[in-house]
Amino acid sequence: MGKEADVKIAPNSFGVYLSKFTKEYMLVFAILILGLVFAVVSPYFLTVTNIRNILTQMTALAIVAIGQALVLICGAFDMSLGQNVCLTSCLAAFLMKMCGWGTLPSILAALLLGALIGCVNGALVAYLEVAPFVATLGTQMICKGTAKLITNASPIPGMPDNMAWLGRGNLGGSNGLPICIVIMLLLFLLFAFILKKTRFGRNTYAVGGNREAAYFAGINVKKHLTMVFTLTGFLASFGGIVLLSRLNSAAITNGNLYEFDTMISCVIGGVSMSGGKGKIWQAFLGAMFLTLFFNGMSMLNVNSFIQDVLKGVILIGAVLLDIFRNKKR
């Protein structure tokens, strides 16, 4: 009887391990396969220059995706992130170019505004119990209109030289590692540590998993939710500053559709839309997959309108995948 029981348990335990392994690392395999396919189709895809370009292009998106992942794990989502990026980058550019402010005060003002936008979102959702979709869609529209007012819907080019290092600087010379990539990786390591090892991280999972249980466990749910939204807004504005430095220009198209791109990145990476589940590195892999995919599409000269269609398909597919994962659990 004991031997028969052992025989039955072994396959099941192996099956559970295999299921967990493929679920957590499936996107890694997808990225490798996608890279291999594009490398075969285009001889320029696997060049050092293009790989650097892919990693550089994904920096702002990936930084903003950290914030979206935090909100998703907390059981909500933020539709204002793209326009937060737009408004804060436009504000920083406006203060530097039109008002004569210094680079550092302009950046700090933009970061403060981004955090304030997040705080407003958090207060609306947590304290006034407005649905996250409605609250963040409202702030999205406010940010979009304000950015147009600030810039008069015209680009603001030519940022000061002393902020070029953030988005266009390199460690080790012109062919070295871009500084924005280093910053992105450090932020992912920092927030991976925060979620896994700190009380803030444990509370984030608890609030996302079951708010009522979190409340009875002594967590100030409303305060924590507001803090998460505020931090998300700050990260969006920081991503906006990185994007501003990399593009050397502010425009109302900065951060366009980042709210959807970050959601795709998080969900396709494995962060659940139902809350309480997910890891920061999954958002990183999702952002890499998305950037890699559309970089390859551009190198193959695929029509941009078709790329928009594909992005919609990927979003729906990511949501369906999340539903499928939750049903299996």
BASEBA-347972 format. One record per residue: x negated, y negated, z negated of N, C-alpha, C in turn; residue in one letter. Coordinates in steps of 0.001 Angstrom, whole numbers, plus 500000, padded with zeros to 6 digits. Layout:
BEGIN
XYZXYZXYZa...
This chain:
BEGIN
499166501214500000500000500000500000499134498741500000m498065498793499185497182497620499097496520497331500422g496061498438501115495385498244502395496341497680503437k497584498208503419498569497729504390498859496240504165e498925495854502892499182494449502576498045493570503073a496776494087502905495620493332503373495662493152504877d496061494219505571496114494159507038497121493118507503v498229492999506765499271492037507154498852490608506850k498135490426505749497776489072505325496713488473506225i495729489309506644494595488789507416494999488082508702a495848488718509557496245488028510771496999486737510492p497846486762509459498609485561509146497693484423508735n496715484735507864495805483694507408494958483169508564s494541484071509466493780483638510635494651482763511537f495930483163511669496850482390512501497064480996511947g497182480886510620497346479577509988496108478723510223v494931479328510059493672478606510268493550478136511716y493873479041512655493778478704514071494756477589514434l495975477675513868496985476653514135496521475289513617s495956475287512407495475474033511816494304473475512613k493400474358513057492219473921513798492617473295515131f493499473978515864493902473466517172494726472188517032t495526472087515972496348470901515762495468469685515484k494410469859514670493577468734514274492534468379515328e492112469359516113491034469090517063491470469228518520y492772469363518742493278469493520096492907468285520953m492980467086520357492693465880521119491215465784521485l490342466345520649488914466366520983488701467164522258v489363468339522327489268469158523534489871468427524733f490982467719524500491631466979525583490711465884526120a490005465193525222489071464137525636487925464726526446i487391465868525983486288466518526702486729466981528093l487914467587528162488428468067529451488698466892530394i489302465831529852489596464645530657488304464024531184l487299463921530316486008463390530741485365464234531822g485489465558531687484921466465532679485612466301534037l486935466192534010487692466026535252487303464731535958v487257463629535212486895462343535816485446462338536294f484574463061535573483175463138535977483025463864537310a483851464881537522483819465629538788484366464771539929v485447464040539642486110463244540686485316461993541026v484725461346540009483976460108540243482547460244539732s481546460008540586480143460129540154479715459014539202p480518457971539088480147456835538241480713456936536823y481566457925536598482285457975535322481354458252534148f480462459215534273479607459618533155478287458849533085l478210457711533731477002456887533625476961456212532257t475759455893531816475585455243530511476342453920530466v476298453200531571476981451897531636478483452048531446t479079453034532099480528453207531990480936453693530605n480131454565530014480444455037528657480391453881527665i479375453012527830479298451816526981480512450928527199r480930450801528453482102449985528767483368450543528109n483528451868528151484704452508527543484745452238526044i483605452442525382483551452224523930483756450753523576l483212449866524404483384448428524159484831448010524376t485450448540525439486838448195525749487801448635524648q487475449735523986488409450275522995488264449641521616m487231448797521409486950448299520060488127447531519454t488637446533520172489733445725519625490976446583519397a491305447410520380492469448294520255492319449233519066l491144449812518912490919450770517834491000450101516467a490477448880516346490543448157515074491993447869514699i492785447442515685494207447180515432494937448487515120v494497449587515746495119450897515506494928451375514072a493855450928513414493675451270511994494864450756511195i495233449500511455496366448910510756497670449612511067g497877449938512345499108450646512717499161452004512031q498017452674511924497981453976511251498363453841509777a497877452795509118498207452574507711499715452388507529l500314451586508404501755451330508306502551452601508597v502134453364509612502823454610509938502741455607508790l501576455744508199501416456659507059502304456207505902i502517454895505792503358454343504731504848454460505050c505166455017506226506562455260506561507243454138507316g506476453244507954507060452155508732506276452026510037a506457450940510751505638450638511930505703449138512184f504763448637512980504639447190513200504672446883514691d505741446198515124505900445832516524505284444467516845m504721443798515843504193442448516064502693442421516315s502034443576516287500576443606516309499978442959517551l500543443254518717500001442692519954500054441176519966g501182440616519542501317439160519530500585438520518357q500337439284517309499450438829516232498046438639516790n497573439612517552496268439509518229496238438279519122v497300438091519893497382436969520826497340435632520095c498220435459519111498322434181518414497043433831517659l496483434782516946495297434481516138494078434185517012t493937434885518127492819434585519031493013433219519687s494257432898520046494547431582520636494332430468519616c494715430711518364494513429700517324493029429420517112l492233430489517008490793430312516804490179429527517963a490554429870519189490031429170520362490479427703520380a491741427467520035492281426108520019491546425242518994f491320425798517805490635425037516761489194424720517152l488528425674517809487132425452518205487000424503519388m487849424697520387487693423954521639488455422624521668k489611422592521045490462421406521133490395420508519897m490087421105518755490096420335517503488700420076516951c487690420689517562486320420457517132485931421149515840g486702422148515431486356422889514223485109423752514467w484424424081513383483305425001513474483789426422513727g482881427272514149483249428653514475483768429413513259t483043429328512148483432430078510952484783429619510385l485020428303510197486343427880509713487480428291510640p487229428256511944488262428637512920488601430120512803s487557430942512653487772432387512510488499432686511200i488090432031510121488736432255508823490207431842508865l490512430741509546491909430294509672492734431320510440a492137431876511496492844432896512287493076434160511473a492083434573510701492229435769509862493293435553508785l493302434352508222494307434027507202495713434055507801l495848433512509015497148433526509684497599434962509960l496684435808510416497021437207510685497504437922509438g496797437688508324497215438300507054498575437760506620a498825436463506853500110435855506489501258436465507295l501010436688508590502028437333509441502354438715508892i501322439460508525501532440787507944502280440719506624g501943439718505806502607439560504511504099439259504690c504420438417505671505824438109505965506558439380506395v505918440157507267506515441432507681506781442333506480n505785442434505614505917443287504434507020442829503501g507103441515503292508138440980502416509538441226502986a509673441049504302510969441291504946511392442755504807l510429443659505017510731445093504983510921445589503549v510005445199502659510016445751501304511035445084500385a511056443765500375511881443057499397513280442705499923y513375442362501203514672442017501781515318443198502500l514575444322502564515076445580503134515561445437504583e514836444586505338515100444488506774514419445677507459v515064446265508436514468447394509150513140446968509781a512081447799509686510777447429510240510828446998511709p511664447679512498511762447326513916512258445895514082f513310445533513350513905444198513467512960443138512924v512388443383511752511513442404511109510287442104511965a509621443158512412508376442952513162508633442498514596t509792442858515146510148442348516478510410440845516399l511022440414515303511254438988515110509955438205515006g509013438690514188507721438002514065506930438095515366t507122439178516116506479439282517432506897438122518333q508193437847518374508707436770519225508244435402518737m508178435226517414507679433967516851506214433749517231i505415434806517097503991434718517453503806434412518936c504591435060519760504486434864521207504804433420521585k505904432887521040506281431512521336505266430509520814g504738430752519605503757429841519011502461429828519807t502032430999520286500820431073521112500982430262522393a502179430321522988502446429534524200502426428041523907k502952427655522740502943426246522363501516425737522152l500696426553521480499319426151521186498506425972522465i498651426908523389497820426914524600498487426263525800t499770425906525654500558425434526795500569426487527904n500500427753527482500503428919528387499331428901529365a498242428216528997497046428154529851495861428747529101s494956429428529798493780430013529132492888428940528514p492186429318527444491180428447526830489838429176526956i489040428849527965487795429590528208486594428983527479p485493429733527509484208429227527045484097429037525549g484000430130524815483848430056523371482411429647523004m482206429092521799480852428696521370479873429870521408p478634429559521685477607430603521795477398431358520482d477666430690519343477388431341518063478431432381517652n479429432630518509480329433749518221480228434844519291m479324434655520242479174435641521319478665436982520798a477879436952519712477282438188519191478334439219518777w479492438725518332480513439626517786481080440566518851l481351440051520036481955440875521085481029441240522218g479916440469522372479026440710523504477577440922523105r477300440880521804475937441096521348475576442566521279g474272442847521297473774444227521258472682444374520210n472635445532519601471529445869518709470424446512519537l469226445950519479468119446531520228468010446023521646g468363444778521885468192444213523223469437444329524087g469309443864525324470463443806526232471027445187526572s470200446215526501470658447575526796470923448393525538n470963447709524406471163448410523143472626448701522851g472884449068521609474240449427521184475036448166520889l476193447976521553477009446782521297477413446666519821p477305445460519282477609445224517872479079445512517566i479965445222518514481391445451518260481695446935518066c480920447807518714481106449252518525480686449648517117i479579449085516656479096449366515298480127448923514266v480672447719514459481692447198513540482916448109513528i483357448527514712484510449424514820484274450716514043m483125451334514240482827452600513569482745452425512054l482146451323511608482047451060510174483435450868509561l484320450197510275485681450002509773486424451333509658l486246452203510631486895453518510557486356454330509385f485053454280509169484471454993508028484983454417506711l485078453097506642485551452433505426486984452843505094l487868452793506095489272453090505818489525454592505670f488684455412506278488778456852506029488448457137504569a487438456444504054487069456590502636488186456066501736f488742454905502079489805454299501263491016455227501162i491425455796502299492604456658502287492364457962501538l491143458461501612490869459773501028490445459712499568k489762458644499182489109458649497876489629457615496880k490508456721497310490930455661496397492402455789496014t492752455095494955494148455079494502495047454441495560r494540453413496206495316452756497267495691453756498352f494740454589498739494999455589499769496024456620499317g495866457105498099496818458099497578498221457512497481r498300456261497072499602455604496983500237455411498360n499412455159499355499915454984500724500587456262501210t499931457397500991500532458685501370501789458968500561y501753458619499282502902458887498414504117458068498841a503907456793499143505007455923499571505575456396500912v504692456800501811505149457284503109505839458626503042g505423459457502103506016460789501978507400460761501365g507562459990500294508859459905499618508838458673498714n509505457605499149509457456342498398510087456466497020r511162457217496937511835457366495647510946458116494658e510311459191495128509403459951494267508202459097493872a507711458287494814506580457396494526506957456378493453a508185455871493530508669454906492537508714455538491144y509251456754491054509350457424489758507981457881489246f507002457930490167505643458270489745504890457038489235a505548455895489242504942454691488684504324453759489707g504534454016490984503978453166492037504948452022492332i504413450813492381505222449661492780505358449711494307n506400450361494770506563450653496200506637449379497038v507418448416496592507591447178497359506285446407497475k505563446314496374504278445611496387503282446324497288k503253447651497198502292448409497997502600448288499486h503877448371499835504270448246501238503888446880501789l504080445836500986503698444479501400502190444374501571t501442444990500678499974444979500782499521445675502065m500141446797502405499763447535503609500048446691504859v501208446057504909501535445199506044500570444015506137f500214443443504986499280442312504968497913442732505506t497442443879505060496165444407505533496220444704507028l497354445215507483497537445495508907497482444210509722t498117443153509224498066441861509905496654441304509963g495921441476508866494522441028508834493689441773509877f493860443091509952493113443886510929493470443496512363l494748443170512602495164442731513932494463441430514303a494392440501513363493729439225513641492226439417513839s491635440342513071490200440613513264489962441235514641f490848442153515046490760442695516397490902441604517440g491764440616517163491941439496518071490676438663518205g489958438467517098488703437700517135487633438457517929i487567439770517728486614440594518494486937440523519992v488226440608520317488658440530521715488339439157522298l488574438098521528488271436740521971486788436591522282l485949437112521410484504437026521624484069437839522852s484673439021523017484282439873524156484709439277525490r485929438723525533486441438161526787485943436733527032l485464436084525953485007434690526027486128433759526484n487351434129526173488492433327526602489726433741525801s490583432755525511491864433033524871492975432799525879a493925433725525900495064433601526806496255434304526178a497441433975526663498644434581526087498772436055526463i497862436543527308497848437977527637496942438767526703t496189438086525847495332438795524889496184439671523977n495822440937523856496563441843522986497894442298523557g498108442070524846499387442434525465499684443923525297n500855444230524745501346445598524529500491446408523546l499695445744522733498894446478521747499775447212520738y500978446680520489501867447361519548502214448762520042e502371448899521359502669450215521930501403451054522071f500323450410522509499063451143522686498564451720521367d498695450938520287498237451444518985499144452567518489t500436452439518781501358453498518362501068454791519124m500814454661520443500448455828521240499169456451520684i498176455606520403496893456091519890497076456875518593s497868456316517677498066456963516386498848458265516513c499978458209517214500869459372517276500248460501518077v499613460167519203498998461222520012497794461817519281i497204461008518370496084461516517573496520462436516452g497784462289516007498275463167514956498868462462513756g498905461117513758499538460378512668501050460445512872v501767460892511870503195461125512015504008459846511873s505022459694512723505924458552512639506900458681511477m506987459864510904507901460069509778507278459659508446s505982459335508443505312458857507244504696459949506393g503686459566505609503073460476504653502051461433505210g501822461416506531500895462367507147500045461657508192k498764462001508229497870461436509224496544461008508625g495555460881509477494221460465509061493727459370509998k492856458532509460492372457386510236491603457821511475i490802458873511361490004459286512518490887459762513667w492116460166513361493034460570514419493427459364515279q493574458212514646493853456982515404492668456631516297a491455456870515813490247456615516612490222457499517863f490505458784517669490525459703518811491627459340519801l492774458938519280493873458532520149493514457318520981g492864456327520353492441455123521078491395455476522130a490499456408521790489486456832522759490125457539523949m491075458424523666491767459147524742492473458175525676f493187457213525107493954456258525902493026455401526768l491942454895526171490992454063526915490296454872527994t489912456091527658489249456985528614490156457274529810l491416457558529515492375457911530560492556456766531551f492786455565531034493062454446531932491795453880532566f490644454091531932489386453758532588489185454641533811n489458455931533645489353456861534774490345456539535871g491570456167535470492583455783536460492135454575537272m491519453609536596491047452399537280489892452716538225s488992453610537794487869453984538650488329454722539897m489474455398539780490036456114540924490968455215541738l491013453919541365491833452928542077493323453277542083n493792453844540966495217454127540836495962452808540633v497050452625541327497844451404541248498195451072539795n498031449790539412498286449371538027499739449599537616s500668449511538583502072449755538265502292451226537907f501584452095538621501663453523538310501061453792536926i500007453056536588499405453208535261500390452830534166q501199451792534416502232451407533448503254452531533268d503622453163534380504558454290534318503947455421533486v502678455711533742501991456784533016501899456479531530l501693455195531199501617454817529787502953455086529088k504061454788529777505379455078529220505603456567529024g505143457349529998505262458805529897504456459322528706v503245458774528530502392459201527417503036458838526077i503651457650525997504323457239524760505451458201524408l506306458501525383507422459431525139506880460808524769i505844461245525479505237462543525190504660462598523790g504040461496523339503454461452522000504542461544520926a505652460842521154506761460890520191507372462287520143v507554462916521310508092464277521351507156465257520662l505848465039520845504864465896520180504961465752518670l505177464513518197505324464280516766506572464967516225d507676464885516980508919465557516575508707467067516497i507989467615517484507715469041517524506866469473516329f505854468655515997504995468964514841505826469006513552r506685468007513381507482467930512149508482469058512048n509047469493513188509979470608513164509282471901512765k508050472062513228507285473274512876507014473334511384k506852472146510770506616472127509332507885472395508553r
